[in-house]
Amino acid sequence: MAKSSSSDAQALIRSLRSAYAATPTNLKIIDLYVVYAITTAVIQIVYMGIVGSFPFNSFLSGILSCVGTAVLAVCLRIQVNKENKEFKDLSPERAFADFVLCNLVLHLVIMNFLG
Amino acid sequence: MADPSEAKGEGSLRKAFGGVLGVFILLLIGTLAFSIRLFSVIKYESVIHEFDPYFNYRVTQFLTKNGIYDFWNWFDDRTWYPLGRVIGGTVYPGLTLTAGSIWWLLNNLNIPLSVETVCVFTAPIFSANAAWATYLLTKEVKGTGAGLTAAALLAMVPSYISRSVAGSYDNEAVAIFALIFTFYLYIKTLNTGSLFYATLNALSYFYMVCSWGGYTFIINLIPMHVLLCIVTGRYSSRLYIAYAPLVVLGTLLASLVPVVGFNAVMTSEHFASFLVFIILHVVAFVYYIKGILSPKMFKVAMTLVVTIGIAVCSAVLAILIALVASSPTKGWSGRSLSLLDPTYASKYIPIIASVSEHQPPTWPSYFMDINVLAFLVPAGIVACFLPLSDASSFVILYIATSVYFSGVMVRLMLVLAPAACIMSGIALSEAFDAFTRSIKFQLPKLFEASPSDAGDTNRGTQDEPTKVDNNTPTEKTEATVKERPSEKHRKKEKKKLEKGKEIKEKGKENADKVSNKPLNAKKLLVLPLEASAVAILLLIILGAFYVVHCVWAAAEAYSAPSIVLTSHSHDGLHVFDDFREAYAWLKHNTDVDDKVASWWDYGYQTTAMANRTVIVDNNTWNNTHIATVGTAMSSPEKPAWDIFNSLDVKYVLVVFGGLVGYSSDDINKFLWMVRIGGGVFPHIREPDYLRDGQYRIDAHATPTMLNCLMYKLSYYRFVETDGKGFDRVRGTEIGKKHFRLTHFEEVFTTHHWMVRIYKLKSPKNRIRGKSKKKTNPKTTSKINSNKNVKKNPWQ
């Protein structure tokens, strides 16, 4: 049982890796950006665990800015992905412009809330 | 070749004409929404109504006079004396900022409207905006026709009028517009998947958070809908784009508003949104993995993930539940808990239970407030299911939840009104569609002298009557009754019908929309001609009844400013302006720093109109302070004087309706004072004031009742009016008729005895008798309050 499950796991990981390698480069860049944002959020949470959450609004704005950019990047990825049938008549420039606008609003709010 | 292009040209001309007509209708709807709310201005005057709007008016005055930075940092020391109130941090700024900016804009354009005028007319302007927002929302759900109908219905629905007449300068005036607009942007994002609309949605949600405490409805309804979509298998990437940015941006924006602050992440009211956020990400990830893996591998992945995932999830859930359960209210605020458990408030928070707007509504109030819409809503719900889309499932969820909440609190009928209008608009629009289509189909038949394509149309018409005979040609107006039997028969005769239709199309010149539908796309319903014509007529009559009722409700029921009362007697119209008389007297005859004590109902009006410091007002955030005033009103004269003196009170104000029959006076509210006071100070016991469980003020009243301050201040010298002291509201003669006040002196009674103002007498200079016990009451109460053996902390 253990052997079959471990071999299953290995086969799974291999197929995941091969499937992911097939995605286009621009999507991979967006994925990298998402991973970076989430890592920053995790680092902030660890820091808060060590130091305490005193200026809570600063902590909140830091976490939510990371999570926010990650979410917006995922939305951009959804809209730019050529395999997505629903968005085939949305030009990638328009998607990126929306992404920039939303990020602008997000960071305006963050800067206001940072204290 | 000429025909298609001609048809196209004709089509685009019709479209353009339809567009212009639509814009014109929307303008008319806006004007209608604005003007139906002007009855109070015409019948009375351009004055601010009720109680809460006076506070908002005062805040707006401060904002326009001192600017926004002072407004954010304002600490108000003229209310809740001696505690004060941090206005910047406890008020929902949306309404005041909106009115303030309108005033500022108009003044900069050199239109010198006063702040009062802007405040009075803010609500009608925003109700016009709300009607347009309803049009946009319903258009996203069902189309332009439904949108226009829903907008017209919302412009007039009495429930919304009741809170947004000209003069009702309250949060809901702006908040309902923000609510509908936020929902519209959410549905638009869901339908188009555009991140631009998602940004606008978050900004509109921010405006809603600024405006009203009811924003928690949005932040719980939208996650509920997302969960519904996921569970019913309607997950799509547009759902992710519609929801995920809203949660992040929305939480941030909600935390920006000082009133909400960190509650946006720490109270249970927002947890649903975070939970669904996590669930949505899990689902999105699963779909993504499913997309890139082969089915066999996906199954392997699922088994692996599920085992690990369940372990992790249960651990996290256990921690979360432990955190939430550790707080006594499980993290919910009192008002939200009273919504979920309707009996909560009466058990634990008598103040919330005592507000008349927080009582459950009666059945007649549904017909009063949404009238005809009450039986169009089920038809609309059925219409939303054919076909079911993301947007229509949202509207169905909206109406279901709002019906539940409106059943808990009569004030929340206001949230039901837009949902009811949307549903009824959809129902009416679909009904009109079906009837006019039937008429349009069968009208050429009437005008054809003889059947031109004899054989074919005969076959077609033969199919029609067979189908028609099976229908019950009812002459009722309920669309559901019509659609259900015909739907059954429609399914049976579908093939015959469509063959008949195809043949009919060839024989006719004007191709209506039936011809545009392919064979298997839509099963269209055609009803007999006479029935359709009569049904359309009856629907129009139904609409006429609705309009008549709405105009009556706006004119008679909801236009009273309640600060000015009128009554019709045999010698004409009688106006009771006693409240303003009393506040004006206070303003002109007392010092600026004098403190006025009254029951909390009149606090806002006193600070706004009389410009005097009050002890408690309508904000009711401090139960103990209100209980102190309640105890004072329920105590005999000396203890009451002690309490008021300790609060530096100079004047006491009571409202008395016994002479003219005004039934919302303080004697009728007195039991609530006893209950609230008794909730904090146990020496006040409610049974002491009731004789055999009955509340009376006549000769059989209990001595505690006859000696309490409220009784004495209300009925002092009342026997001089008619010799017998007959109280018109309670319908009896009063119990104690001739008495003197020892610690208070009457300084003013208004013309109809409705407001009575008393002044605290200063303590005597020379104290006779038990001089050792009678020291300065101020220090006594402070020193002895902790180590007093007696239960009464005020002696």
Chai-1 contact restraints between the chains, C-beta under 6 A:
chainA,res_idxA,chainB,res_idxB,connection_type,confidence,min_distance_angstrom,max_distance_angstrom,comment,restraint_id
A,D8,B,V300,contact,1.0,0.0,6.0,A-B,restraint_1
A,L12,B,M297,contact,1.0,0.0,6.0,A-B,restraint_2
A,L12,B,V300,contact,1.0,0.0,6.0,A-B,restraint_3
A,L12,B,A301,contact,1.0,0.0,6.0,A-B,restraint_4
A,S15,B,M297,contact,1.0,0.0,6.0,A-B,restraint_5
A,A19,B,I292,contact,1.0,0.0,6.0,A-B,restraint_6
A,A19,B,L293,contact,1.0,0.0,6.0,A-B,restraint_7
A,L64,B,V248,contact,1.0,0.0,6.0,A-B,restraint_8
A,L64,B,L252,contact,1.0,0.0,6.0,A-B,restraint_9
A,V67,B,V248,contact,1.0,0.0,6.0,A-B,restraint_10
A,G68,B,V248,contact,1.0,0.0,6.0,A-B,restraint_11
A,V71,B,A244,contact,1.0,0.0,6.0,A-B,restraint_12
A,V71,B,P245,contact,1.0,0.0,6.0,A-B,restraint_13
A,V71,B,V248,contact,1.0,0.0,6.0,A-B,restraint_14
A,C75,B,L195,contact,1.0,0.0,6.0,A-B,restraint_15
A,C75,B,I241,contact,1.0,0.0,6.0,A-B,restraint_16
A,I78,B,S237,contact,1.0,0.0,6.0,A-B,restraint_17
A,D98,B,L195,contact,1.0,0.0,6.0,A-B,restraint_18
A,D98,B,F196,contact,1.0,0.0,6.0,A-B,restraint_19
A,L101,B,T199,contact,1.0,0.0,6.0,A-B,restraint_20
A,C102,B,L195,contact,1.0,0.0,6.0,A-B,restraint_21
A,C102,B,T199,contact,1.0,0.0,6.0,A-B,restraint_22
A,V105,B,T199,contact,1.0,0.0,6.0,A-B,restraint_23
A,L106,B,L249,contact,1.0,0.0,6.0,A-B,restraint_24
A,V109,B,L252,contact,1.0,0.0,6.0,A-B,restraint_25
A,V109,B,L253,contact,1.0,0.0,6.0,A-B,restraint_26
A,F113,B,L256,contact,1.0,0.0,6.0,A-B,restraint_27
